[in-house]
Every structure is written in structure tokens, then in C-alpha cells.
Amino acid sequence: MPMSTSNPTSPPTLFSPLSLGGLALANRIVMAPLTRVRAGARGVPGDLMVEYYRQRSSVGLIVTEGTYPSLESQGWVGAPGIATEEQGVGWGRVFDAVHASGGRIFMQIMHAGRAGHPEVNGGRRILAPSAVGISGTVFTERGRLPFPVPEAMTSDDARRVVEDFVSAARRAIQAGADGVEIHGANGYLLHQFLSPAANQRVDEYGGSPEKRIRFVVDVVTAVAEAIGPGRVGLRISPENNSVGDVSETDPQDVLATYGALVDNLRPLGLAYLSMLHGKPTGDLAAELRQRFAGKFLINSGFEGGQTSKEQALRQIEDGHADAIVVGRALIANPDLVERWQAGHTENEPRPELFYASVAEGYTDYPRYTLN
């Protein structure tokens, strides 16, 4: 019998193609959702945002900055929305520019919950799982003000907010997005429901881990039914205790909560689960990946430090994730994929301009050129 001359399938690398929910990605570098506050008072993407996202189209997938699904859910000045037709048209220009450059893009949909303020959302209600405020202050047009005590959501409020997510997802797809990422991380509304410190309810949405996950499961399920599960991802940040007073400090409760969450989401067949954690290759990440049994993305976030090329290469080659979510390096290097492939040096980010309203520090980072 002649010997086979075929080679076994090569293990994936950072620059290998990847399929997420049927969407073909050119590589396994994913642009993190990065707050940049360039959308103006009406939350409408303009020319600056179109150019910013277009410049970064060579990554496998762009995930947009957090985008509010309803006017009351806006979390900060200059945030973009997907609550109005005008905002949808603005995002359509972004999506068209990314697609024309060969890129793929998901919109992150984010409800601020108790991290909002009436001075930011036009005097509208501030909703949360419970009437428990956040310590500290938030930036508004009148300067920094203390976070307000939110209203505890009623069951009717919860159902309406689920519909807000669904409407926003449909508007994003109609505008041309390849999919949406539901923001369940970083101390915003969905994360507030998951956290026993923020969620002090005693009804069907609070108490045990199985009840605290219910609102997140309801949102993700409803969006998946509306636009198709292959167009939906979820971002989580278990044990992220540095923002929003979510305080998830009991390892047993964390595993019970997030384990139950991924167990309930697994049958949906989502495009991916994206996990932000200071130890993205640790035991918790490995456990959740195994239980989710779908495409798994990791991001070290601020606690884990800026992701380097070496870290990203190793995390893929060692099988910790299917793709690596990169933030600050992509802020400073619109051509990061090309730089990493060719071994070129990188621009340094300018943090003092992360949250400005101008082109400087946003669309003026230079591409690499040979001398």
C-alpha cells in the first residue's frame, strides 16, 4: 500500500484565517472595543470615526466601541449610539468604509446602567438591577459629578431593555454590521446583574448565580433569535474589580456564576465568547472555554498589561484561544497586523489623547514606512 503524502493539518497561528459564526476572518487579531468619545453630542459617527475604523481594517475583526442601544442607556459624553435612524446612517458609513477595505466589523452594544448620569443621557432615568450607586464621579458637560443612585429595574423595565438590545441589533445589521457583540463586562448593566455586589434583588433576576445570570441570558437569547446566533458575540470580564464597584471577589461564586452563564449560552451556537481577564490563560479562562465549547477570544485588559506580539503569538500557538483581542497597540498602530507580520517597530500610544474629540491621537498615527 503506498504511503500517504498528505501533511497533517498545521496548527493555527496568529495570522491564520478563522471562521466566526460563518464569517471568514483573514487573521486572528481582533480589535478591542475602545472608548474614544468622538461621536459628538448626537452620538452620530462622522468623518473622523469613518477614517479611524477604516484605517484598522486589516485586523481579522473590528469590534466597535461601546454603542448605546437607547437614549437613556448612554454612559458618557461623546459616546456613539444606535438608538436613532440618524445614528444608524452614521454607522452605515463606517461599515461601508471597513468593508470596502476588506475588513469585518461587529458593533458592541452597551447599556451603561448605573454607570450613567442624567447630565449625560438628557435627564432620563438611570436604571440598574438594584438601587445601589457607584462610588466616585463621572465626567459630564458640567464637569465631574457624583454617580447618582439608580432606580431598581422593574420586570417591565427588564423586558423593555431586552427589546432595546434587540432593536439596536437589528438597526446595526440593517446599517451593514457583520454582527454585534453584547457588552456583559466592565461594570455596565449586564455585568451589574451578574455581580452580587451590584445585584441585590430577591426576584427572578437576583440571589443565586442561576438567577443573576437570567437577564444576560434573556438579552443574548433575544438578540440571537432576532439576527441569528452566528452574528452574536458576548464579552465578559469575570473578577474585574477595578471598575464600577462590581466586586466579584469570591472565586467559588465567580465560577458558579460564569459557569452557569456559559452553560446556558452554549446551546445557542453564538459566534464567540470574548473574555477580558488579567490572567487570560489561567484556570478560569480554560474552564469557561471548555464549557462554552465555541470560539473563544481572550484579552488581558489593563490589569494584564498591553498585549505584545510575542504574547499574542504564544497564546494562539499554545491553544489558549481562537483569537486575541488587542486594544492599545491598535490605537497607536492602524497597520498593526502588517507590523507584527514583518517584525517592524510600533508607535507608542498617547493616553492623554485617548478621550479627546479631535483627529490628533486618533487618526494621525503614522503607518510604517521604510527609510
Phi, psi and omega in degrees: 000128181292146179285146178290138177258003180284147179266144175297156180300129180289144177295150182292153172239176180301333184257011175282150175293161181212145175251126175242110180059028182091354178272124182276122178254143183285335180204181187252024174261123181245130177283124181293154171290116190237116179295125182228355172047044180253016187265001176074184186293332183266358179069029183253121176301132178244199185301321181300313181292322177303312182292319180302309181289323178301320182300334188254023186288349182280350175291158180301317180211133169266133167249123184292165171301160180303129188235126188282137183275341179216159184297324181288343185270001180297135185255339181204161179294134178086003179288146174277154177237169172223035184265345184231163177297321179300317178295321177299319178297317178300316178293328177302323177295321177297310183298319179298318182294319179295314180295322179295336177265009176087012184266173177233143187212130172253145172266130172274125179257125190223122173259124186288333183061226183288355175278002177269183180204142178300335177285349178258321187261021176078028178080014182276176183294151172249114186251150179202170177300320182222162180279061181236118184276173177261140173288156177097197186229164178232146179283131176229178177296339177262019182093192181282132180229152177298146173298141178280163168282122184281169171273136173290128182293137171278171176299323177295320176301315181300315180296321180293320180294323174302316179294327176299317177297318181296313180298320180295318180296317178298318180295321179297315179295318178299327180283347176117005177296147176284339180178186178227150172247126177275127183274105177247028189230180166058029172082010179270186197308310183295321177295326178298323177293326182286332187275127177292341177284325181267333183255104180245027181287159177236015179259205183292349181255007183211164180110261182285160174306321181296330178275324180293336179276349192299317183296317178298315179298320179298315181296309184296318180297316181295319179293318179299321178293328184282320186240357181100131184297331179291353177253013187233129170239164177229136176251132179230159177217067180301143179065019175275091187261010184267353182225144166069011178056031180285331168046079174251086190251353180262107184303324180293318178293322178300312181294319179297319183290306185284333173295315177297323179299308183290329176298320180285332182273335185308315182294345182290331183074045181295161178297321181189164167241128181247125185243124173260125184199146178296337176236074187291349177249016183277187185295321181296314179300317180297319180295315182291324177298315182296320183283330178289321176059034175220190181296133189233124180248144179232154183210128182282338179065192182293324182294325182271355180086165181297132181290128177261164177302317182297317178297313182298315178302313183294320182296324176286312184296329179273002173077024180282337183202167176270336178205158183246128179268125187238134182249274190302324180297329179278337171299314187272346185225088180300335179257037186302321181301312180296320179297315181292322179295321185266354180076026180280159175291164183245149168293151174268136177293155178246090186301331181295346180248008179302318188244043176266190180232016187239175180289329181299132182074013183228298181246007185252010174293130185285148170281160182287136175227143176283137178286000000 
